[in-house]
Structures are given as structure tokens and as C-alpha cells.
Amino acid sequence: KAGVTQTPRYLIKTRGQQVTLSCSPISGHRSVSWYQQTPGQGLQFLFEYFSETQRNKGNFPGRFSGRQFSNSRSEMNVSTLELGDSALYLCASSLGWQTYEQYFGPGTRLTVT
Amino acid sequence: AQSVTQLGSHVSVSEGALVLLRCNYSSSVPPYLFWYVQYPNQGLQLLLKYTTGATLVKGINGFEAEFKKSETSFHLTKPSAHMSDAAEYFCAVMGNSGNTPLVFGKGTRLSVIA
């Protein structure tokens, strides 16, 4: 069974631009969570989607948004990029909401210049 | 609110020596506890988890961890370190309803010296 896939793997953007990252969960998994990883702040939860509905949201500004499609694939969008948004963005999938075992993708490395 | 503290941002051991990575948690409810490993330029891989039942849990690659409620700890151990164990290790906590997000510690980088 294929694992969690994230595209693109690497991305370079300029301040003020927007970016969309994509995540395809493991087949059969219906819940997708997003995390931001930076050297300073570590791993921080962004949001979780289940059945196309956002179930949990972390403490990030409204520039960070996401959505989930009927096939469970998820996208996250960051608008008006700032230098501090440079990070590794990790997506994790699990079977469903209230299932605790999460499987992580390789991440998308975003660099904002 | 839940939190995780990992003692030591960097641990260095000799090949064949005991690996001990420390994790203490804070949670108002009995938590689920996890250890993840991250190799360079990769995502996180689940090593082991504690939910309920036996407090000593065994994971992949010879790792194990013991949940000690009285000490609010979940330390990760491996009897004999291998060069391939060099990586970043993260301890994480989740509320036992399963519907709260993972809260991660800052991570511990393990170096293995030949």
C-alpha cells in the first residue's frame, strides 16, 4: 500500500506570494492533518480534516487555510507569504477521526525569499 | 493543555551502548503517547505508541518505552545502539479521546559514534 504522498517536495517562493501544497493520504484513510516544522518552533499543528470538514485548528493566522476533497486528498494554502513561513510542511493521514495512529508523508520544504 | 518536554536536544552514544531518550509529559487526562523518528529529509515514522494496557511497549528497530504515570514519563530505550539509529526523535502526546491533535516535544538528535 502506498504511503502518504506530498507534492511538491521543494518549493521556493517570494514574500507576498501565495502557495498551495498537496497531500494524498494512504488509500482508505479519511483524516488528514497538517503540521509545520521549523528549527525554532519545532512541530506545530496547523489543522485536521475529516470527511471534507475541518475538525481541529491550530494557532496560526488566517493566511493559513486548507481543504479536503471527497477523495480525502487535501490541500493547504498560505497567502501573502512571509519569511517566517519557511518551513517543512508535513501531512499525516489516519483512518478516521478519533483514530490516533497517524502516518506522515515526506513533507514539502518551502523556502520564502 | 498538554505539553511534552524532551530532556537533551542532542544525545551522543557509542555504537553498541544503551540508548536512553527522555520524555516527560503534562496532561490533564490520561494521554496517548508516541515516539516518532525522523531521518534527514524525510517525514516522521512511528516507532511505538502507548494507549492503554501494558505500560512497557515495544516498537520497531528494537526500541521500547515504558509509561510511568507516577513520573509522567515515557522514556525511549534501546539496549544496543546501531549506526543506523542516528536520527531525530520526537515524543508526542494526544488526549485519550483520539480527537485532539498530536503535541510534539522539541526533539532529540541522536548521534551514534563508531
Interface residues (C-beta under 8 A of the other chain):
Chain A: V4 S33 Y35 G42 L43 Q44 F45 E48 R55 N56 G58 L90 A92 W97 Q98 T99 Y100 E101 Q102 Y103 F104 G105 P106 G107
Chain B: Y32 Y36 N41 Q42 G43 L44 Q45 L46 K49 T51 F90 A92 M94 S97 G98 N99 T100 P101 L102 V103 F104 G105 K106 G107
